[in-house]
Structure formats: structure tokens, C-alpha cells
């Protein structure tokens, strides 16, 4: 089994006391952890892009007021959110492994992926909050319209003139 020396210092500096010797198996394990963690972060980033696109489309649907389209958007949103949470359940333990086994490397793009993912999360949260407020105001408008329709005095005027009249149920034919 070959041992590999790694250092947290730059390559141009002389070896110091912080040089650690690890086995090839441990190095392979660390590389596998970094790769898998990176893949999951990329998948999560893609999910958040999809979620943000759905939220933006949902904003348009809320404004137009189509109930069927809104229902379809909400169902799609629920599926994406469930997918995001399922990936996050795998990312959390893998991130802990990543932190404990992999020292920071300048070539490692995981921190940049995490920053981009956090930015997408924040955008999705703000878009969700905006859609929620927009939907609440739209529902309030609809409630007002319904209340006005119920209180409209002309709604009853369209009834038949004979609808409320009293009609005889017995007729005297003897005279």
C-alpha cells in the first residue's frame, strides 16, 4: 500500500510539521467524497433553478387568475420541493464527511458551488414570499368581488314576475 503525502501549505514552501501522510485508499476515499458532494451540489443547484423557474411562472399564473394552471403549478412546485428536500437529506451527512476528511484546496470548487446554491435558495425564498403575498391579495380581491355579487340588488331583479306570486291550489268550480 503506497502512502501519499499531502500538505495544507503551498507547493513552493518547504515541508513543515503539518505535512500528513495518508494511504492511497484514504486519498481515493477523499476524492470520491469530494466528487459525490460536488455532484449533489450541482444537482441541488439545478433543482433550485427549476424551482425558481416554476415560481416565476406561478407569478404570471397568479396574475392571470387561471385556477387550473395555478393548481398545476402548485403540484409541480410540491414535487420539486420534495426532490430538493430528498437531495438535501443526502447532502447534509456528506457535507459533514467532506469537512472532516477533505482539507481545503484552492482547486476545490465546492465552496463556490455552495455560495451559488445559497444565492439560489435566497432568491427562491424571496420569490416564494412574493408569490404568497400576490396570491393573498388576489384571493382578497376575489372575496370582495364575490361579496359584491351577493349584495347586488339587481341580482334578484332578473327573476320572473310570477315567481313570488301566490297561486291558488284549489279552484271552486261549482260557482
Residue frames as a rotation matrix with the C-alpha (Angstrom) as fourth column:
UNK 1
0.586 0.810 0.000 0.00
0.810 -0.586 0.000 0.00
0.000 0.000 -1.000 0.00
UNK 2
-0.377 -0.736 0.563 1.55
0.735 -0.607 -0.302 3.27
0.564 0.300 0.770 -1.12
UNK 3
0.127 0.347 -0.929 1.46
0.835 -0.543 -0.089 6.29
-0.536 -0.765 -0.358 1.12
UNK 4
0.085 -0.011 0.996 0.80
0.736 -0.674 -0.070 9.72
0.672 0.739 -0.049 -0.25
UNK 5
-0.550 -0.305 -0.778 2.00
0.762 -0.563 -0.318 12.90
-0.341 -0.768 0.542 1.41
UNK 6
0.223 0.618 0.754 -0.34
0.719 -0.626 0.302 15.85
0.659 0.475 -0.584 1.45
UNK 7
-0.693 -0.459 -0.556 0.13
0.708 -0.578 -0.405 19.26
-0.135 -0.674 0.726 2.87
UNK 8
0.470 0.870 -0.149 -2.12
0.837 -0.493 -0.236 22.19
-0.279 -0.014 -0.960 3.59
UNK 9
0.085 -0.538 -0.839 0.71
0.003 -0.842 0.540 24.55
-0.996 -0.049 -0.070 2.60
UNK 10
0.760 0.115 -0.639 1.52
-0.590 -0.290 -0.754 25.79
-0.273 0.950 -0.153 -0.88
UNK 11
0.922 -0.360 0.145 3.67
0.388 0.855 -0.344 23.56
0.000 0.373 0.928 -3.05
UNK 12
0.455 -0.786 0.419 6.56
0.088 -0.428 -0.899 26.08
0.886 0.446 -0.126 -3.23
UNK 13
0.411 -0.296 0.862 7.16
-0.863 -0.431 0.263 26.16
0.294 -0.852 -0.433 0.52
UNK 14
-0.632 -0.720 -0.288 9.35
-0.528 0.672 -0.520 23.78
0.568 -0.176 -0.804 2.41
UNK 15
0.071 0.657 -0.751 7.72
0.291 0.706 0.645 20.81
0.954 -0.264 -0.141 4.16
UNK 16
-0.419 -0.119 0.900 6.68
-0.729 -0.548 -0.411 21.61
0.542 -0.828 0.143 7.70
UNK 17
-0.947 0.020 0.322 5.24
-0.237 0.634 -0.736 19.84
-0.218 -0.773 -0.595 10.68
UNK 18
-0.111 0.993 0.038 1.71
-0.614 -0.039 -0.789 20.00
-0.782 -0.111 0.614 9.24
UNK 19
-0.365 -0.072 -0.928 2.53
-0.856 0.418 0.304 17.51
0.366 0.906 -0.214 6.46
UNK 20
0.122 0.523 0.844 0.30
-0.707 0.642 -0.295 14.44
-0.696 -0.561 0.448 6.78
UNK 21
-0.853 -0.368 -0.369 0.88
-0.521 0.638 0.567 11.04
0.027 0.676 -0.736 5.24
UNK 22
0.127 0.930 0.344 -2.26
-0.729 0.323 -0.604 9.25
-0.673 -0.174 0.719 4.00
UNK 23
-0.473 -0.253 0.844 -2.73
0.206 0.900 0.385 5.99
-0.857 0.356 -0.374 2.22
UNK 24
-0.982 0.114 -0.151 -3.81
-0.170 -0.184 0.968 5.68
0.082 0.976 0.200 -1.40
UNK 25
-0.470 0.859 -0.202 -7.10
0.785 0.511 0.350 4.19
0.404 0.006 -0.915 -0.20
UNK 26
-0.066 0.421 -0.905 -7.77
0.763 -0.563 -0.318 7.16
-0.643 -0.711 -0.285 2.05
UNK 27
-0.740 -0.251 -0.624 -6.89
-0.169 -0.829 0.533 9.54
-0.651 0.500 0.571 -0.79
UNK 28
-0.889 0.458 0.005 -9.26
0.171 0.322 0.931 7.68
0.425 0.829 -0.364 -3.13
UNK 29
-0.196 0.840 -0.506 -11.96
0.980 0.190 -0.064 7.88
0.042 -0.509 -0.860 -0.46
UNK 30
-0.277 0.035 -0.960 -11.44
0.361 -0.922 -0.138 11.62
-0.891 -0.385 0.243 -0.07
UNK 31
-0.942 -0.089 -0.325 -11.58
-0.260 -0.421 0.869 12.14
-0.214 0.903 0.373 -3.83
UNK 32
-0.660 0.748 -0.066 -14.78
0.563 0.551 0.616 10.07
0.497 0.370 -0.785 -4.02
UNK 33
-0.104 0.613 -0.784 -16.36
0.896 -0.285 -0.341 12.14
-0.432 -0.737 -0.519 -1.24
UNK 34
-0.536 -0.154 -0.830 -15.46
-0.043 -0.977 0.209 15.40
-0.843 0.148 0.517 -2.95
UNK 35
-0.981 0.155 -0.117 -16.77
-0.111 0.047 0.993 14.19
0.160 0.987 -0.029 -6.31
UNK 36
-0.436 0.871 -0.227 -20.04
0.813 0.490 0.316 12.89
0.386 -0.046 -0.921 -4.88
UNK 37
-0.133 0.336 -0.932 -20.55
0.702 -0.632 -0.328 16.01
-0.700 -0.698 -0.152 -2.77
UNK 38
-0.771 -0.219 -0.598 -19.88
-0.222 -0.788 0.574 18.19
-0.597 0.575 0.559 -5.81
UNK 39
-0.880 0.475 0.011 -22.33
0.223 0.394 0.892 16.15
0.419 0.787 -0.453 -7.94
UNK 40
-0.181 0.851 -0.493 -25.06
0.982 0.179 -0.051 16.51
0.045 -0.493 -0.869 -5.32
UNK 41
-0.288 0.030 -0.957 -24.49
0.336 -0.933 -0.130 20.24
-0.897 -0.359 0.258 -5.01
UNK 42
-0.951 -0.052 -0.305 -24.77
-0.263 -0.383 0.886 20.58
-0.163 0.922 0.350 -8.79
UNK 43
-0.610 0.786 -0.095 -27.99
0.608 0.542 0.580 18.53
0.508 0.297 -0.809 -8.76
UNK 44
-0.084 0.571 -0.817 -29.35
0.904 -0.302 -0.303 20.68
-0.420 -0.764 -0.490 -5.95
UNK 45
-0.642 -0.211 -0.737 -28.41
-0.031 -0.954 0.300 23.84
-0.766 0.215 0.606 -7.85
UNK 46
-0.946 0.318 -0.061 -30.31
-0.028 0.107 0.994 22.53
0.323 0.942 -0.093 -10.90
UNK 47
-0.317 0.867 -0.384 -33.35
0.913 0.389 0.125 21.75
0.258 -0.311 -0.915 -8.73
UNK 48
-0.154 0.225 -0.962 -33.32
0.584 -0.765 -0.272 25.28
-0.797 -0.603 -0.013 -7.34
UNK 49
-0.918 -0.125 -0.377 -33.07
-0.227 -0.613 0.757 26.71
-0.326 0.780 0.535 -10.87
UNK 50
-0.711 0.701 -0.066 -36.14
0.384 0.464 0.798 24.63
0.590 0.542 -0.599 -11.80
UNK 51
-0.146 0.650 -0.746 -37.94
0.979 -0.015 -0.205 25.72
-0.144 -0.760 -0.634 -8.64
UNK 52
-0.511 -0.114 -0.852 -37.19
0.181 -0.983 0.022 29.36
-0.840 -0.143 0.523 -9.33
UNK 53
-0.975 0.174 -0.141 -38.48
-0.172 -0.180 0.968 29.00
0.143 0.968 0.206 -12.91
UNK 54
-0.417 0.866 -0.277 -41.69
0.746 0.500 0.441 27.41
0.520 -0.023 -0.854 -11.60
UNK 55
-0.159 0.336 -0.929 -42.14
0.806 -0.499 -0.318 30.21
-0.570 -0.799 -0.191 -9.07
UNK 56
-0.791 -0.160 -0.591 -41.68
-0.140 -0.893 0.429 32.84
-0.596 0.422 0.684 -11.77
UNK 57
-0.828 0.553 -0.089 -44.24
0.050 0.231 0.972 31.11
0.558 0.800 -0.219 -14.00
UNK 58
-0.278 0.730 -0.624 -46.54
0.947 0.317 -0.051 30.77
0.161 -0.605 -0.780 -10.99
UNK 59
-0.587 0.013 -0.809 -46.33
0.314 -0.918 -0.243 34.54
-0.746 -0.397 0.535 -10.51
UNK 60
-0.911 0.244 -0.333 -47.71
-0.411 -0.449 0.794 35.03
0.044 0.860 0.509 -14.02
UNK 61
-0.573 0.724 -0.385 -50.44
0.430 0.665 0.610 32.45
0.698 0.184 -0.693 -13.42
UNK 62
-0.391 0.413 -0.823 -51.50
0.854 -0.170 -0.491 34.18
-0.343 -0.895 -0.286 -10.20
UNK 63
-0.741 0.055 -0.669 -51.78
-0.126 -0.990 0.059 37.48
-0.660 0.128 0.741 -12.04
UNK 64
-0.814 0.453 -0.362 -53.90
-0.406 0.001 0.914 36.00
0.415 0.891 0.183 -14.86
UNK 65
-0.365 0.699 0.615 -56.10
-0.880 -0.044 -0.473 34.14
-0.304 -0.713 0.631 -12.40
UNK 66
0.129 0.400 -0.907 -56.43
-0.675 0.706 0.216 30.73
0.727 0.584 0.361 -14.08
UNK 67
0.417 0.122 0.900 -57.26
-0.874 0.326 0.361 28.29
-0.250 -0.937 0.243 -11.30
UNK 68
0.992 -0.017 0.124 -56.39
0.048 0.967 -0.251 25.14
-0.115 0.255 0.960 -13.28
UNK 69
0.456 -0.882 0.122 -52.98
0.119 -0.075 -0.990 26.45
0.882 0.466 0.071 -14.28
UNK 70
0.072 -0.399 0.914 -52.33
-0.867 -0.478 -0.140 27.59
0.493 -0.783 -0.381 -10.72
UNK 71
0.742 0.248 0.623 -53.20
-0.556 0.747 0.365 24.13
-0.375 -0.617 0.692 -9.40
UNK 72
0.889 -0.458 -0.007 -50.81
0.345 0.680 -0.647 22.54
0.301 0.573 0.762 -11.92
UNK 73
0.196 -0.846 0.496 -48.07
-0.252 -0.532 -0.808 24.97
0.948 0.034 -0.318 -10.89
UNK 74
0.267 -0.042 0.963 -48.58
-0.960 -0.096 0.263 24.25
0.081 -0.995 -0.066 -7.20
UNK 75
0.942 0.095 0.323 -48.42
-0.136 0.985 0.108 20.49
-0.308 -0.146 0.940 -7.82
UNK 76
0.634 -0.769 0.081 -45.21
0.355 0.197 -0.914 20.89
0.687 0.608 0.398 -9.82
UNK 77
0.124 -0.555 0.823 -43.81
-0.648 -0.673 -0.356 23.11
0.751 -0.489 -0.443 -7.09
UNK 78
0.632 0.182 0.753 -44.59
-0.741 0.427 0.518 20.46
-0.227 -0.886 0.405 -4.46
UNK 79
0.953 -0.295 0.066 -42.76
0.300 0.898 -0.322 17.80
0.036 0.326 0.945 -6.48
UNK 80
0.332 -0.877 0.347 -39.67
0.132 -0.321 -0.938 19.97
0.934 0.357 0.009 -6.91
UNK 81
0.191 -0.221 0.956 -39.61
-0.872 -0.485 0.062 20.93
0.450 -0.846 -0.286 -3.23
UNK 82
0.872 0.140 0.469 -39.88
-0.361 0.831 0.423 17.26
-0.330 -0.538 0.775 -2.22
UNK 83
0.770 -0.634 0.070 -37.00
0.483 0.508 -0.713 16.48
0.417 0.583 0.698 -4.58
UNK 84
0.182 -0.698 0.692 -34.93
-0.344 -0.705 -0.620 19.32
0.921 -0.125 -0.368 -3.08
UNK 85
0.419 0.028 0.907 -35.51
-0.908 0.005 0.419 18.00
0.007 -1.000 0.028 0.44
UNK 86
0.977 -0.059 0.206 -34.63
0.045 0.996 0.073 14.43
-0.210 -0.062 0.976 -0.54
UNK 87
0.466 -0.868 0.172 -31.32
0.400 0.033 -0.916 15.55
0.789 0.496 0.363 -2.05
UNK 88
0.177 -0.386 0.905 -30.65
-0.664 -0.726 -0.181 17.73
0.727 -0.569 -0.385 0.99
UNK 89
0.844 0.171 0.508 -31.01
-0.508 0.562 0.653 14.66
-0.174 -0.810 0.561 3.25
UNK 90
0.771 -0.625 0.126 -28.08
0.633 0.728 -0.262 13.11
0.072 0.282 0.957 1.37
UNK 91
0.329 -0.665 0.670 -26.06
0.162 -0.660 -0.734 16.32
0.930 0.350 -0.110 1.16
UNK 92
0.685 -0.005 0.728 -26.05
-0.622 -0.525 0.581 17.02
0.379 -0.851 -0.363 4.93
UNK 93
0.829 -0.425 0.363 -24.19
-0.004 0.645 0.764 13.87
-0.559 -0.635 0.533 6.06
UNK 94
0.543 -0.649 0.532 -21.91
0.826 0.298 -0.479 14.01
0.153 0.700 0.698 3.03
UNK 95
0.529 -0.331 0.782 -21.02
-0.094 -0.938 -0.333 17.61
0.844 0.103 -0.527 3.85
UNK 96
0.812 -0.238 0.533 -20.03
-0.555 -0.029 0.831 16.54
-0.183 -0.971 -0.156 7.36
UNK 97
0.669 -0.588 0.454 -17.80
0.549 0.803 0.231 13.83
-0.501 0.094 0.861 5.87
UNK 98
0.551 -0.433 0.713 -16.39
0.592 -0.400 -0.700 16.36
0.588 0.808 0.036 3.43
UNK 99
0.696 -0.239 0.677 -15.48
-0.468 -0.866 0.177 18.78
0.544 -0.440 -0.714 6.22
UNK 100
0.739 -0.385 0.553 -13.78
-0.451 0.326 0.831 16.15
-0.500 -0.863 0.067 8.34
UNK 101
0.512 -0.534 0.672 -11.87
0.513 0.818 0.259 14.30
-0.689 0.212 0.693 5.64
UNK 102
0.314 -0.356 0.880 -11.02
0.899 -0.186 -0.396 16.85
0.305 0.916 0.262 2.98
UNK 103
-0.198 -0.426 -0.883 -8.73
0.619 -0.753 0.224 19.77
-0.760 -0.502 0.413 3.77
UNK 104
0.717 0.490 -0.495 -9.43
-0.003 -0.709 -0.705 22.98
-0.697 0.507 -0.507 1.87
UNK 105
-0.273 -0.751 0.601 -7.86
0.754 0.221 0.619 23.01
-0.598 0.622 0.506 -1.56
UNK 106
-0.436 0.085 -0.896 -7.69
-0.309 -0.949 0.060 26.09
-0.845 0.303 0.441 -3.83
UNK 107
-0.928 0.069 -0.366 -8.66
-0.339 0.249 0.907 23.88
0.154 0.966 -0.208 -6.79
UNK 108
-0.698 0.708 -0.109 -11.79
0.692 0.626 -0.360 22.72
-0.187 -0.327 -0.926 -4.95
UNK 109
-0.821 0.438 0.366 -14.89
-0.117 -0.757 0.643 24.39
0.559 0.485 0.673 -6.41
UNK 110
-0.279 0.741 -0.611 -17.23
0.832 0.505 0.232 23.13
0.480 -0.443 -0.757 -3.69
UNK 111
-0.481 0.133 -0.867 -17.21
0.617 -0.651 -0.443 26.42
-0.623 -0.748 0.231 -1.73
UNK 112
-0.907 0.155 -0.391 -18.16
-0.361 -0.763 0.536 28.33
-0.215 0.628 0.748 -4.89
UNK 113
-0.620 0.719 -0.314 -20.97
0.176 0.517 0.838 25.83
0.765 0.464 -0.447 -5.56
UNK 114
-0.318 0.490 -0.811 -22.23
0.948 0.181 -0.262 26.27
0.018 -0.853 -0.522 -2.01
UNK 115
-0.711 0.030 -0.703 -22.27
0.137 -0.974 -0.180 30.06
-0.690 -0.224 0.688 -2.41
UNK 116
-0.866 0.404 -0.295 -24.17
-0.415 -0.250 0.875 29.79
0.280 0.880 0.384 -5.69
UNK 117
-0.472 0.697 -0.540 -26.61
0.552 0.711 0.436 27.33
0.688 -0.092 -0.720 -4.12
UNK 118
-0.442 0.273 -0.855 -27.19
0.797 -0.318 -0.514 29.62
-0.412 -0.908 -0.077 -1.15
UNK 119
-0.865 0.106 -0.491 -27.83
-0.264 -0.927 0.265 32.54
-0.427 0.359 0.830 -3.51
UNK 120
-0.706 0.630 -0.322 -30.41
-0.165 0.296 0.941 30.47
0.689 0.718 -0.105 -5.42
UNK 121
-0.420 0.544 -0.726 -32.06
0.864 0.484 -0.137 29.44
0.277 -0.685 -0.673 -2.15
UNK 122
-0.609 0.139 -0.781 -32.39
0.399 -0.797 -0.453 33.07
-0.685 -0.588 0.430 -1.11
UNK 123
-0.867 0.310 -0.389 -33.84
-0.498 -0.557 0.665 34.05
-0.011 0.770 0.638 -4.49
UNK 124
-0.577 0.674 -0.461 -36.32
0.242 0.680 0.692 31.16
0.780 0.288 -0.556 -4.33
UNK 125
-0.454 0.387 -0.803 -37.35
0.881 0.059 -0.470 32.12
-0.134 -0.920 -0.367 -0.80
UNK 126
-0.713 0.178 -0.678 -37.95
-0.046 -0.977 -0.207 35.75
-0.699 -0.116 0.705 -1.77
UNK 127
-0.807 0.447 -0.385 -39.86
-0.457 -0.060 0.888 34.73
0.374 0.893 0.253 -4.93
UNK 128
-0.520 0.619 -0.588 -41.99
0.634 0.742 0.221 32.32
0.573 -0.258 -0.778 -2.87
UNK 129
-0.516 0.304 -0.801 -42.76
0.658 -0.457 -0.598 35.08
-0.548 -0.836 0.036 -0.36
UNK 130
-0.821 0.208 -0.532 -43.68
-0.429 -0.840 0.333 37.46
-0.377 0.502 0.778 -3.19
UNK 131
-0.708 0.572 -0.415 -45.96
-0.130 0.472 0.872 34.84
0.694 0.671 -0.260 -4.78
UNK 132
-0.515 0.507 -0.692 -47.58
0.840 0.458 -0.289 34.17
0.170 -0.730 -0.662 -1.43
UNK 133
-0.599 0.261 -0.757 -48.33
0.208 -0.863 -0.461 37.87
-0.774 -0.434 0.462 -0.94
UNK 134
-0.831 0.266 -0.488 -49.55
-0.556 -0.397 0.731 38.17
0.001 0.879 0.478 -4.52
UNK 135
-0.644 0.598 -0.477 -51.83
0.293 0.769 0.569 35.17
0.707 0.227 -0.670 -4.08
UNK 136
-0.521 0.436 -0.734 -53.19
0.801 -0.047 -0.597 36.53
-0.295 -0.899 -0.325 -0.80
UNK 137
-0.660 0.275 -0.699 -54.03
-0.235 -0.960 -0.155 39.87
-0.713 0.062 0.698 -2.39
UNK 138
-0.800 0.380 -0.465 -55.62
-0.438 0.161 0.884 38.12
0.411 0.911 0.038 -5.39
UNK 139
-0.581 0.597 -0.554 -57.75
0.679 0.730 0.076 36.00
0.450 -0.332 -0.829 -3.04
UNK 140
-0.557 0.363 -0.747 -58.81
0.477 -0.597 -0.646 39.13
-0.680 -0.716 0.159 -1.15
UNK 141
-0.778 0.262 -0.571 -59.85
-0.571 -0.674 0.468 40.72
-0.262 0.690 0.674 -4.45
UNK 142
-0.712 0.509 -0.484 -61.89
-0.042 0.656 0.753 37.65
0.701 0.557 -0.446 -5.36
UNK 143
-0.566 0.508 -0.649 -63.57
0.823 0.311 -0.475 37.60
-0.039 -0.803 -0.595 -1.95
UNK 144
-0.638 0.300 -0.709 -64.54
-0.040 -0.933 -0.359 41.24
-0.769 -0.200 0.607 -2.40
UNK 145
-0.779 0.342 -0.525 -65.94
-0.595 -0.139 0.792 40.53
0.198 0.929 0.311 -5.86
UNK 146
-0.648 0.547 -0.531 -67.97
0.440 0.837 0.325 37.60
0.622 -0.023 -0.783 -4.53
UNK 147
-0.560 0.423 -0.713 -69.30
0.682 -0.254 -0.686 39.69
-0.471 -0.870 -0.146 -1.65
UNK 148
-0.711 0.276 -0.647 -70.31
-0.430 -0.899 0.088 42.43
-0.557 0.341 0.758 -4.08
UNK 149
-0.764 0.435 -0.476 -72.11
-0.305 0.406 0.861 39.91
0.568 0.803 -0.178 -6.28
UNK 150
-0.575 0.555 -0.601 -74.04
0.763 0.628 -0.151 38.55
0.294 -0.545 -0.785 -3.31
UNK 151
-0.382 0.386 -0.839 -75.07
0.558 -0.628 -0.543 42.05
-0.737 -0.676 0.025 -2.21
UNK 152
-1.000 0.001 -0.015 -76.04
-0.013 -0.556 0.831 43.23
-0.008 0.831 0.556 -5.70
UNK 153
-0.402 0.915 -0.014 -79.68
-0.265 -0.131 -0.955 44.41
-0.876 -0.381 0.296 -5.64
UNK 154
0.018 0.408 -0.913 -80.07
-0.981 -0.171 -0.096 43.71
-0.196 0.897 0.397 -9.35
UNK 155
-0.922 -0.363 -0.132 -79.36
-0.380 0.914 0.140 40.00
0.070 0.179 -0.981 -9.00
UNK 156
-0.638 0.743 0.203 -82.92
0.356 0.518 -0.778 39.36
-0.683 -0.424 -0.595 -7.77
UNK 157
-0.101 0.631 -0.770 -84.46
-0.548 -0.681 -0.486 41.62
-0.831 0.373 0.414 -10.42
UNK 158
-0.632 -0.204 -0.748 -83.81
-0.769 0.282 0.573 39.09
0.094 0.937 -0.335 -13.16
UNK 159
-0.855 0.367 0.366 -86.31
0.171 0.867 -0.469 36.68
-0.489 -0.338 -0.804 -11.65
UNK 160
-0.626 0.721 0.297 -89.70
0.540 0.126 0.832 36.01
0.563 0.682 -0.468 -13.18
UNK 161
-0.635 0.485 0.601 -92.54
-0.591 -0.806 0.026 38.35
0.497 -0.339 0.799 -12.24
UNK 162
0.406 0.895 -0.182 -94.67
-0.619 0.417 0.665 35.35
0.672 -0.157 0.724 -11.35
UNK 163
-0.330 -0.641 -0.693 -92.09
0.067 0.716 -0.695 33.62
0.942 -0.275 -0.194 -9.20
UNK 164
-0.988 -0.111 -0.109 -93.22
0.119 -0.081 -0.990 35.10
0.101 -0.990 0.094 -5.87
UNK 165
-0.444 0.887 0.124 -96.93
-0.801 -0.456 0.388 35.41
0.401 0.073 0.913 -6.69
UNK 166
-0.620 0.344 0.705 -99.45
-0.391 0.644 -0.658 33.39
-0.680 -0.684 -0.264 -4.78
UNK 167
-0.635 0.441 -0.634 -101.30
-0.569 0.287 0.770 30.86
0.522 0.850 0.069 -6.88
UNK 168
0.216 0.808 0.548 -104.45
-0.969 0.245 0.020 29.05
-0.118 -0.536 0.836 -5.95
UNK 169
-0.863 -0.496 0.090 -104.11
-0.491 0.868 0.080 25.47
-0.118 0.025 -0.993 -5.16
UNK 170
-0.564 0.764 0.313 -107.88
0.639 0.644 -0.421 24.77
-0.523 -0.038 -0.851 -5.15
UNK 171
-0.949 0.311 -0.059 -110.33
-0.270 -0.699 0.662 26.09
0.165 0.644 0.747 -7.66
UNK 172
-0.463 0.870 0.167 -114.06
-0.039 0.168 -0.985 26.42
-0.885 -0.463 -0.044 -6.90
UNK 173
-0.999 0.050 -0.015 -115.83
-0.011 0.090 0.996 25.06
0.051 0.995 -0.089 -9.99
UNK 174
-0.375 0.922 -0.092 -119.40
0.923 0.362 -0.132 24.99
-0.089 -0.134 -0.987 -8.61
UNK 175
-0.617 -0.081 0.783 -119.71
0.499 -0.810 0.309 28.68
0.609 0.581 0.540 -8.67
